């Protein structure tokens, strides 16, 4: 594969007077009208429209090193860029070009935008207002510096080297919070490494809601799922992986685990998994290295208070629903998305052996766990497993309807005091909010607790959820995998 464009100073400066060139003997119009060689080719991060700049120009983003597929299928990558951006070139536009260098970057990706620009018809070239280069290698900066004495001020002012993403978004007056999602994981991670931020953004240890806010993309019915997470979930749900025996208990040897973790950190959503063992190991690491469990510390305290206060099953579920309503939308969407993957695992229980009961045993610590060692944890295990089982079996009981425009409406009033009743359970709701404070108002359950202590009896009771949930499939190991419907 040889490009007809020779790299020169005018190419760097995007000279609007340069002649229109072809690639591999094919013109711009040919690529615009022809079909893809690979019908499945789609790289949304490669080229996209960002919005209007300060001079009402259209701002277009191109990231040549977004994925190894750009180098592997250069012709379709060029075709995708031409087709995606063509309609925006009829009026003034600015280019934001990420020259991020990653492990698969080569001269093809380095010259990619120059090749695309030099193929443009003259009228479209002349509409270029400004070029912003982000993460430029030293060679580009050197060429720009050395060439400036030999170029007009008009040419040299067209190209500007910018150190980081936030600077260019500020210059273009684009909203940083929403615009960050247009820059994939590898670009944001590389920038943080270059800036000396320690630790840089990573799937392992960065909160899911942060990943969702910065990287979230549409996935299935969800709006803000980090592509790194959706890539893992897609692998687990794939036909080759989801039927693997004892799926969620699979493990990797230490050497293989270190290797796949390094791949995921460096490649993000571009990482592929060679076995179900790798996919499951990464999935569980992403969840279990979170600073808090999926339901946060409040979730664990809600379960703890429910057990110690011996509240009913429905009150436990009400507490979980309130927690979900109070979550950040990005976190709630990630949890629901994970639950849907667990439902897919449960539907294949006859092949993988993962019934609802087994799934809840394996996954409960990822949803509910203490921040520090807690002597009461052994009492909470059965309850947390029961909650997870019901989340997987009947998610509609806990999450708002999928018909809603938004998955989570944080503006809705809290139910924290709406469901109190005359039997003395109102203090359990306030206890959830105050993390089991010793200054809670006296209730009948508190009095019972003191009486047990006086009599020398340990505070060990039957799990209230288990006691009142007889017949619930979450505790029926014989058929607990058969009650998950196929509505997803």
C-alpha positions, 0 to 999 in steps of 0.5 A: 500500500503506497500513498500517492501523497508525499509528506511535505511542509505544504501537506502539514500546513493544509495548503488550500491551493494544492492540487487534488490528488488520488489514492491508489488511483481512485478519486475522492468522488469514487470513495464517496459513492462506492461501497465498503470493502468490509460491509461491517466496517464502522469506526465512529471515533475515527471521524465525527462532527463536534458542533459549532465553533466561536465563528459559527464554523463546523468543528470536525474531529479526526483521530487516525490512531483510534483503532488498529483497524485503520491501518489494517483496512486503510481504504475503508478508513479513508472511505468512512472519513470521506463519507462521514465528513463530506456534508460538513465541508460545503461551508467553513469548518475547522479540524481537530486532529488527534495525533495521539501515538499508540502502540499500533501507530505508524506512518500510515496513521500519521499521514492519514489526515493529510491524505484525506485533505489533499484528496478534497476538491479545491472548493472544499479545501478553501473552506478550511478555517483552522487546524488544531493538532493535539498530542503532536509528536516532536517531528510535526512541531519541528517541521512547523517551526522550521517552515514558518519563515518560508510561509505566509502568515496566512498559512502559518496561522491556520495550524495551531499545536495544542497540548491537551483536549481541554485547551482546544475545547476551551478555544472552540467554546465547546462544552467540555463535559459532553465533548469529552465523550468524543475522545476515546479511552486511549486518547484520554489515557495517553494525555493523562500519562503525558501530563504526569497524572498518577494514576491515569484513567483506567478500567481498573480502579476508576469509578464506573460513573466517572468512566460513564461521564467521560467515555460513555456511549450508547450501548443497547438501551443505555446512553452512557456505558463506558465502551471498555465495560460494554466490550467485556459484557459483549464478550461474556454474552457471546455464543462462544463464551456464555455457554462455558461451564461454570462461567462466572467462576472461571479463573486465569493463571497469574501470568495470563491475568497480568497479560490480559489486564495490561492489554485492557489498560493499553487498548481499552475497548479495542482489546479482544479476549482469547477465552471466557476465562479472560473475559470473566477475569477482567469483568470481575476485576473491573467491579471488585477494584472499584473504590466502592461496591456497585451500590456504594457504602450506602447500599451495604448499610441499607442491607445491614440496617435491614437485617439488624432491624428485622424489617420485611422483604418488601422494605428491603426492596424499597430501600434498594429502589430508593438507592437506585433513584438517588444514584448518578444516572451513569452509575445506575445505567452501568448497574442495569447493563451489568444485570442484563448480562447476568440475565443472559448468563442465567438464561443459559444455565442449562449449559453453563450451570450458572443458576440464579442462586449461583450467580447471586452467590458469586456476584453479591460481594460486587454489589454489596460489601463493607468499606472496612472489615465488619463483624456483621457481614456473615449475617448479611450474606444471605440477604445480599444474595437474595437482593442480587437474585431478585435484581437479576430475576426481576429488574423491572421491580427496581429500575424505572420503566425502559419507556422513560426518556431517562433511565434515572430521574434524579429530580424525582422526590425521595421515598425515604419517608413515604413508606413508613408504617405504624409498626415502628419501622420508620427508624430503619429508613433514617438509619440508612441515611445516617449509616447506622448512627448510635443516635437513632431515635428509639424504636421497637427494634432498638428495644428488642436489641437491648433486651437481647444484649441484657440476656447475653444473647448474640444479635443473630437472627434469621435473615428477615428476607429469607424468612419472609421469602419462602417460595421465592426462586432466589432461594430455590437452587433446584430451578432458580435458573429457569425463572429469568424471562427472555425479554432482554 
